[in-house]
Amino acid sequence: MIKPQHVTVKDGDVLVMVGTMKGAFLLRSNATRSKWDVGGPYFQGQSVYALAYDSRAGRRRLLAGPGSMHFGAVLSTSDDFGRTWTNPEQANVKFPEDAGLSLKNIWQIMPAASGDPDTLYCGVEPASLFVSHDAGSSWELVRGLHHHPHRTKWQPGGGGLCLHTIVTDPHDPERLMIAISTGGVYGTEDGGRTWRPRNHGVRADFLPEKNPEFGQCVHKIVAHPSNPRRLFLQNHWGLYRSENGGESWQDIANGVPSDFGFAMTMHPHDPDCVYIAPLDSDMFRVMPEGRLRIYRTRDGGDSWEALTKGLPQKGAYETVVRDAMDADDLNPAGIYFGTRRGEVWGSRDGGSSWSTVISGLPPVVCVRTAVIGEPRRPSKPRVKARAKATARKAAPRKPGAKKKSVRKAAKKTASRGRR
């Protein structure tokens, strides 16, 4: 086994957590995001589809869902940025005996809003939702969803029957949205006691009924915390927006090379700005035309632009999967994505230009970001020097200074005249 390396993290640093098919890695940089330190590999030989960072209630906790083909999946945490991890001997996220199910994989870990600092959600395979009200010490099955009459009719997608997406509402802790492949979008307004499908307008091209009540293969949904009832959705085929909390969906696949894809993330400060990574098709899940392009909308999906600066535009048959894209909270925002080839790309300017953060990793399946503590701005000595020079020019002259300089000039002129 390889001895893991560790990163030293300070307030204001950016942390990019990377889950792969063979372990997890931590990438650390300061606010410039120009040089990255690498920690890991952690959970060597295990797939890590889910990672999260919990900063609520003074915590600095990493959460991971490593899965072993021999021993199953567990939820592991670290309070020292990866130097030590909890190692449960038994699964801490597990189905009760009366459920008749066993855990296959952890797909999503989602802290609730800051106003509910001890609540965590966990989405798993087979498609189910778990909740913890003690910061992850214990977990319970959300039975309102488990007993939903649609559950027995959900079918596995290509990655299994998984609950892979959880969207919380920072203004209403009782409201929650989830996405299931293949089950579709479901929402609750009462903290999980009851659930309704929210798929009106989302098509299911692979079913005889193209617009069913449920059964869609939704790949990802996102919302901006400032407007949580406005949702964006990447479907198995289709790109959508909802303005009413998922009650209905509008097609927004305008100007994209394909409306098939997985990854989707919001800009942290702009509720109209969304990023996606379109793929060619469900039969050929690579970048269209072999060009590595991220697409961005800045008008809520009315139009999309290709972001290519710094990305390979020839022979780049890359794949970006469901949770392999995220954004940090700095301004300008950092955008990051990972590929099945084991590369992580980053942008320090909201996606306008890109560079490689790291390469040579196992296939990347999860990318999550965090800004630790209070962001610190990097110093800019040259700007300060210019500012001082400008201040000196703008400073008021001392009384008599102008007259004195005029007198000196007059004396010099007179002296030259006498010569």
NORHUZI-V423679 format. One record per residue. N is the residue number from 1. RES is the residue in three letters. SS is DSSP state (H for helix, E for strand, L for the rest). PHI is phi in whole degrees, -180 to 180 (NA if undefined). Layout:
n,res,ss,phi
N,RES,SS,PHI
N,RES,SS,PHI
This chain:
n,res,ss,phi
1,MET,L,NA
2,ILE,L,-82
3,LYS,L,-74
4,PRO,L,-65
5,GLN,E,-90
6,HIS,L,-127
7,VAL,L,-108
8,THR,L,-101
9,VAL,L,-111
10,LYS,L,-120
11,ASP,L,-57
12,GLY,L,90
13,ASP,L,-74
14,VAL,E,-103
15,LEU,E,-118
16,VAL,E,-111
17,MET,E,-96
18,VAL,E,-122
19,GLY,E,-100
20,THR,E,-129
21,MET,L,-73
22,LYS,L,-131
23,GLY,E,139
24,ALA,E,-122
25,PHE,E,-135
26,LEU,E,-119
27,LEU,E,-114
28,ARG,E,-124
29,SER,E,-145
30,ASN,L,-83
31,ALA,L,-67
32,THR,L,-72
33,ARG,L,56
34,SER,L,-102
35,LYS,L,-138
36,TRP,L,-122
37,ASP,E,-94
38,VAL,E,-121
39,GLY,E,-113
40,GLY,E,119
41,PRO,E,-79
42,TYR,E,-104
43,PHE,L,57
44,GLN,L,-61
45,GLY,L,86
46,GLN,L,-109
47,SER,E,-80
48,VAL,E,-127
49,TYR,E,-89
50,ALA,E,-135
51,LEU,E,-141
52,ALA,E,-158
53,TYR,E,-125
54,ASP,E,-116
55,SER,L,-107
56,ARG,H,-74
57,ALA,H,54
58,GLY,H,80
59,ARG,L,-76
60,ARG,L,-133
61,ARG,E,-116
62,LEU,E,-92
63,LEU,E,-125
64,ALA,E,-141
65,GLY,E,-121
66,PRO,E,-67
67,GLY,E,-128
68,SER,E,-110
69,MET,L,-67
70,HIS,L,-97
71,PHE,L,-114
72,GLY,E,86
73,ALA,E,-109
74,VAL,L,-137
75,LEU,L,-103
76,SER,E,-118
77,THR,E,-130
78,SER,E,-138
79,ASP,L,-105
80,ASP,L,-134
81,PHE,L,55
82,GLY,L,96
83,ARG,L,-66
84,THR,L,-135
85,TRP,L,-130
86,THR,L,-67
87,ASN,L,-135
88,PRO,L,-60
89,GLU,L,-73
90,GLN,L,-125
91,ALA,L,-60
92,ASN,L,-89
93,VAL,L,-105
94,LYS,L,-148
95,PHE,L,-75
96,PRO,L,-66
97,GLU,H,-58
98,ASP,H,-74
99,ALA,H,-76
100,GLY,L,70
101,LEU,L,-131
102,SER,L,-130
103,LEU,L,-71
104,LYS,L,-106
105,ASN,E,-162
106,ILE,E,-101
107,TRP,E,-103
108,GLN,E,-152
109,ILE,E,-125
110,MET,E,-135
111,PRO,E,-66
112,ALA,L,-71
113,ALA,L,-65
114,SER,H,-62
115,GLY,H,-73
116,ASP,H,-129
117,PRO,L,-70
118,ASP,L,-106
119,THR,L,-99
120,LEU,E,-131
121,TYR,E,-120
122,CYS,E,-140
123,GLY,E,-102
124,VAL,E,-136
125,GLU,E,-118
126,PRO,L,-66
127,ALA,L,-50
128,SER,E,-156
129,LEU,E,-119
130,PHE,E,-117
131,VAL,E,-135
132,SER,E,-123
133,HIS,L,-111
134,ASP,L,-131
135,ALA,L,63
136,GLY,L,101
137,SER,L,-69
138,SER,L,-142
139,TRP,L,-134
140,GLU,E,-137
141,LEU,E,-71
142,VAL,L,-80
143,ARG,H,-74
144,GLY,H,-58
145,LEU,H,-80
146,HIS,H,-61
147,HIS,L,-95
148,HIS,L,-64
149,PRO,L,-63
150,HIS,L,-78
151,ARG,H,-56
152,THR,H,-69
153,LYS,H,-102
154,TRP,L,-66
155,GLN,L,-121
156,PRO,L,-69
157,GLY,E,-88
158,GLY,L,-63
159,GLY,L,-99
160,GLY,E,105
161,LEU,L,-88
162,CYS,E,-129
163,LEU,E,-95
164,HIS,E,-108
165,THR,E,-136
166,ILE,E,-132
167,VAL,E,-120
168,THR,E,-94
169,ASP,L,-114
170,PRO,L,-65
171,HIS,L,-98
172,ASP,L,-147
173,PRO,L,-66
174,GLU,L,-83
175,ARG,L,-101
176,LEU,E,-150
177,MET,E,-121
178,ILE,E,-135
179,ALA,E,-130
180,ILE,E,-129
181,SER,E,-109
182,THR,L,-109
183,GLY,E,-145
184,GLY,E,107
185,VAL,E,-98
186,TYR,E,-130
187,GLY,E,-134
188,THR,E,-127
189,GLU,L,-115
190,ASP,L,-130
191,GLY,L,73
192,GLY,L,103
193,ARG,L,-72
194,THR,L,-132
195,TRP,L,-137
196,ARG,E,-126
197,PRO,E,-67
198,ARG,L,-131
199,ASN,L,-127
200,HIS,L,-65
201,GLY,L,100
202,VAL,L,-95
203,ARG,L,-88
204,ALA,L,-130
205,ASP,L,-64
206,PHE,L,-89
207,LEU,L,-109
208,PRO,L,-59
209,GLU,L,-91
210,LYS,L,-77
211,ASN,L,-132
212,PRO,L,-78
213,GLU,L,-67
214,PHE,L,-152
215,GLY,L,107
216,GLN,E,-69
217,CYS,L,-98
218,VAL,E,-76
219,HIS,E,-94
220,LYS,E,-167
221,ILE,E,-131
222,VAL,E,-139
223,ALA,E,-149
224,HIS,E,-89
225,PRO,L,-60
226,SER,L,-75
227,ASN,E,-147
228,PRO,E,-69
229,ARG,E,-86
230,ARG,E,-97
231,LEU,E,-121
232,PHE,E,-121
233,LEU,E,-137
234,GLN,E,-104
235,ASN,E,-99
236,HIS,L,-55
237,TRP,L,-134
238,GLY,L,130
239,LEU,E,-132
240,TYR,E,-137
241,ARG,E,-134
242,SER,E,-123
243,GLU,L,-104
244,ASN,L,-135
245,GLY,L,69
246,GLY,L,90
247,GLU,L,-66
248,SER,L,-151
249,TRP,L,-130
250,GLN,E,-116
251,ASP,E,-69
252,ILE,L,-128
253,ALA,L,-80
254,ASN,L,-107
255,GLY,L,83
256,VAL,L,-104
257,PRO,L,-71
258,SER,L,-160
259,ASP,L,-100
260,PHE,E,-99
261,GLY,E,173
262,PHE,E,-127
263,ALA,E,-74
264,MET,E,-160
265,THR,E,-149
266,MET,E,-93
267,HIS,L,-70
268,PRO,L,-68
269,HIS,L,-116
270,ASP,L,-121
271,PRO,L,-70
272,ASP,L,-96
273,CYS,L,-109
274,VAL,E,-133
275,TYR,E,-120
276,ILE,E,-137
277,ALA,E,-129
278,PRO,E,-62
279,LEU,E,-116
280,ASP,L,-59
281,SER,L,-170
282,ASP,L,-72
283,MET,L,-90
284,PHE,L,-138
285,ARG,L,-88
286,VAL,L,-137
287,MET,L,-62
288,PRO,H,-56
289,GLU,H,63
290,GLY,H,65
291,ARG,L,-115
292,LEU,L,-80
293,ARG,L,-131
294,ILE,E,-101
295,TYR,E,-109
296,ARG,E,-129
297,THR,E,-112
298,ARG,L,-121
299,ASP,L,-133
300,GLY,L,72
301,GLY,L,100
302,ASP,L,-69
303,SER,L,-150
304,TRP,L,-133
305,GLU,E,-126
306,ALA,E,-81
307,LEU,E,-109
308,THR,L,-127
309,LYS,L,-61
310,GLY,L,93
311,LEU,L,-97
312,PRO,L,-66
313,GLN,L,-115
314,LYS,L,-147
315,GLY,L,66
316,ALA,L,-101
317,TYR,L,-87
318,GLU,L,-95
319,THR,L,-129
320,VAL,L,-116
321,VAL,L,-94
322,ARG,L,-49
323,ASP,E,-106
324,ALA,L,-95
325,MET,E,-148
326,ASP,E,-159
327,ALA,E,-131
328,ASP,L,-89
329,ASP,L,-99
330,LEU,L,-74
331,ASN,L,-134
332,PRO,L,-71
333,ALA,L,-72
334,GLY,L,-95
335,ILE,E,-118
336,TYR,E,-137
337,PHE,E,-149
338,GLY,E,-121
339,THR,L,-120
340,ARG,L,-69
341,ARG,L,-80
342,GLY,L,94
343,GLU,L,-106
344,VAL,E,-119
345,TRP,E,-108
346,GLY,E,-139
347,SER,E,-129
348,ARG,L,-96
349,ASP,L,-131
350,GLY,L,72
351,GLY,L,104
352,SER,L,-69
353,SER,L,-144
354,TRP,L,-135
355,SER,E,-149
356,THR,E,-76
357,VAL,E,-85
358,ILE,E,-158
359,SER,L,-136
360,GLY,L,83
361,LEU,L,-83
362,PRO,L,-64
363,PRO,L,-53
364,VAL,E,-87
365,VAL,E,-122
366,CYS,E,-152
367,VAL,E,-133
368,ARG,E,-134
369,THR,E,-125
370,ALA,E,-155
371,VAL,E,-104
372,ILE,L,-86
373,GLY,L,63
374,GLU,L,-87
375,PRO,L,-59
376,ARG,L,-109
377,ARG,L,-86
378,PRO,L,-67
379,SER,L,-72
380,LYS,L,-130
381,PRO,H,-58
382,ARG,H,-64
383,VAL,H,-64
384,LYS,H,-63
385,ALA,H,-63
386,ARG,H,-63
387,ALA,H,-64
388,LYS,H,-65
389,ALA,H,-62
390,THR,H,-64
391,ALA,H,-64
392,ARG,H,-64
393,LYS,H,-67
394,ALA,H,-83
395,ALA,L,-66
396,PRO,L,-67
397,ARG,L,-73
398,LYS,L,-69
399,PRO,L,-54
400,GLY,L,87
401,ALA,H,-65
402,LYS,H,-68
403,LYS,H,-61
404,LYS,H,-62
405,SER,H,-67
406,VAL,H,-66
407,ARG,H,-61
408,LYS,H,-62
409,ALA,H,-63
410,ALA,H,-65
411,LYS,H,-61
412,LYS,H,-65
413,THR,H,-65
414,ALA,H,-62
415,SER,H,-63
416,ARG,H,-65
417,GLY,H,-64
418,ARG,H,-66
419,ARG,L,-71
